[in-house]
Amino acid sequence: MKKLAGFLFIMLLIYSIYHDIQHGTLPAAVSAVQVEETKPPAADKSYFEKKIQPGETVLSVMEKRFDGPVPVPITTIVNDFQELNNGLDPKEIQLGKSYKFPEYRVAD
């Protein structure tokens, strides 16, 4: 009986790993929500300025702006932040300084 239970457990484990590899268990980054970037003419991107407070990161500022999860991929936010701030790495933001953050609009 123990061998049968062990065999079933191992089969369940193998199936779980197979399913995770084939289909994944995490939801897609942007699934049902359609996101539209605000694209003003050519070089100008829509943005807002924010002075960095203690404990804030680029992602936490964006999450506060959307009052929850950000509806665009993090790589898009990082790239747009760098473009708006002359190539500044988001990890190098400093307390008390103002930075430009990309403005996104969620399509209804």
Backbone hydrogen bonds in HBPLUS format (Angstrom, degrees):
<---DONOR---> <-ACCEPTOR-->    atom                        ^
c    i                          cat <-CA-CA->   ^        H-A-AA   ^      H-
h    n   atom  resd res      DA  || num        DHA   H-A  angle D-A-AA Bond
n    s   type  num  typ     dist DA aas  dist angle  dist       angle   num
A0005-ALA N   A0001-MET O   3.01 MM   4  6.30 161.9  2.05 151.0 155.5     1
A0006-GLY N   A0002-LYS O   2.90 MM   4  6.04 157.1  1.95 145.4 152.2     2
A0007-PHE N   A0003-LYS O   2.86 MM   4  6.03 156.8  1.91 146.2 152.8     3
A0008-LEU N   A0004-LEU O   2.93 MM   4  6.16 162.6  1.96 151.7 155.8     4
A0009-PHE N   A0005-ALA O   2.96 MM   4  6.10 155.6  2.02 145.2 152.2     5
A0010-ILE N   A0006-GLY O   2.98 MM   4  6.19 160.4  2.02 150.0 154.7     6
A0011-MET N   A0007-PHE O   2.97 MM   4  6.21 157.9  2.02 149.3 155.6     7
A0012-LEU N   A0008-LEU O   2.93 MM   4  6.12 157.0  1.98 147.5 153.6     8
A0013-LEU N   A0009-PHE O   2.93 MM   4  6.16 156.0  1.99 147.7 154.6     9
A0014-ILE N   A0010-ILE O   2.90 MM   4  6.14 160.5  1.94 150.8 155.7    10
A0015-TYR N   A0011-MET O   2.92 MM   4  6.11 162.2  1.96 148.7 153.8    11
A0016-SER N   A0012-LEU O   2.91 MM   4  6.09 154.9  1.97 145.7 152.8    12
A0017-ILE N   A0013-LEU O   3.05 MM   4  6.30 160.1  2.09 150.6 155.0    13
A0018-TYR N   A0014-ILE O   2.93 MM   4  6.15 163.7  1.96 151.7 156.6    14
A0019-HIS N   A0015-TYR O   2.85 MM   4  6.02 164.9  1.88 153.0 156.9    15
A0020-ASP N   A0016-SER O   2.98 MM   4  6.10 157.7  2.03 146.2 152.4    16
A0021-ILE N   A0017-ILE O   2.98 MM   4  6.20 157.4  2.03 151.4 156.9    17
A0022-GLN N   A0018-TYR O   2.96 MM   4  6.13 163.4  1.98 153.9 158.5    18
A0023-HIS N   A0019-HIS O   2.84 MM   4  5.72 167.8  1.86 151.7 155.8    19
A0024-GLY N   A0020-ASP O   2.87 MM   4  4.33 127.8  2.15 107.5 122.0    20
A0107-ALA N   A0034-GLN O   3.23 MM  73  5.71 139.6  2.40 140.2 149.8    21
A0036-GLU N   A0105-ARG O   3.18 MM  69  5.69 153.8  2.26 160.4 168.4    22
A0105-ARG N   A0036-GLU O   3.32 MM  69  5.69 149.5  2.42 153.5 160.5    23
A0044-ASP N   A0041-PRO O   3.24 MM   3  6.11 137.8  2.43 155.4 151.5    24
A0103-GLU N   A0046-SER O   2.91 MM  57  5.33 160.3  1.95 135.8 130.6    25
A0048-PHE N   A0101-PHE O   2.91 MM  53  5.38 151.7  1.99 149.3 158.3    26
A0101-PHE N   A0048-PHE O   2.77 MM  53  5.38 167.6  1.78 162.2 166.5    27
A0050-LYS N   A0099-TYR O   3.01 MM  49  5.64 153.4  2.08 153.5 161.6    28
A0099-TYR N   A0050-LYS O   3.01 MM  49  5.64 156.9  2.06 142.7 145.0    29
A0052-ILE N   A0097-LYS O   3.01 MM  45  5.81 166.5  2.03 149.2 148.2    30
A0096-GLY N   A0052-ILE O   2.92 MM  44  5.18 164.9  1.94 138.7 142.8    31
A0056-GLU N   A0053-GLN O   3.19 MM   3  5.75 161.9  2.23 141.2 140.3    32
A0061-VAL N   A0057-THR O   3.00 MM   4  6.18 155.8  2.06 151.5 157.2    33
A0062-MET N   A0058-VAL O   3.09 MM   4  6.34 159.8  2.14 148.0 153.4    34
A0063-GLU N   A0059-LEU O   2.87 MM   4  6.11 154.6  1.93 149.9 157.2    35
A0064-LYS N   A0060-SER O   2.99 MM   4  6.15 154.0  2.05 142.0 148.4    36
A0065-ARG N   A0061-VAL O   2.99 MM   4  6.23 150.4  2.08 143.0 151.6    37
A0066-PHE N   A0062-MET O   3.06 MM   4  6.36 147.6  2.17 145.9 153.4    38
A0067-ASP N   A0063-GLU O   2.80 MM   4  5.74 109.7  2.30 133.7 152.0    39
A0068-GLY N   A0063-GLU O   2.98 MM   5  5.17 159.2  2.02 145.1 149.5    40
A0067-ASP N   A0064-LYS O   3.15 MM   3  4.73 144.8  2.28  90.6 101.1    41
A0076-THR N   A0073-PRO O   3.07 MM   3  5.39 127.9  2.35 103.4 116.1    42
A0077-ILE N   A0073-PRO O   3.28 MM   4  6.74 155.1  2.35 147.8 154.3    43
A0078-VAL N   A0074-ILE O   2.91 MM   4  6.20 166.7  1.92 159.0 161.9    44
A0079-ASN N   A0075-THR O   2.93 MM   4  6.06 166.8  1.95 146.9 150.8    45
A0080-ASP N   A0076-THR O   2.91 MM   4  6.03 164.6  1.93 150.1 154.7    46
A0081-PHE N   A0077-ILE O   2.82 MM   4  5.92 158.2  1.87 151.9 158.5    47
A0082-GLN N   A0078-VAL O   2.94 MM   4  6.14 163.2  1.97 151.5 155.7    48
A0083-GLU N   A0079-ASN O   2.97 MM   4  6.17 154.3  2.03 144.4 151.8    49
A0084-LEU N   A0080-ASP O   2.96 MM   4  6.16 154.7  2.02 148.0 154.3    50
A0085-ASN N   A0081-PHE O   3.02 MM   4  6.13 136.3  2.21 144.0 155.6    51
A0087-GLY N   A0082-GLN O   2.63 MM   5  4.33 157.6  1.68 152.0 145.8    52
A0088-LEU N   A0085-ASN O   3.17 MM   3  5.60 154.2  2.24 113.8 121.4    53
A0092-GLU N   A0089-ASP O   2.85 MM   3  5.49 163.8  1.88 124.4 130.0    54
A0097-LYS N   A0094-GLN O   3.31 MM   3  5.89 166.2  2.33 131.5 133.3    55
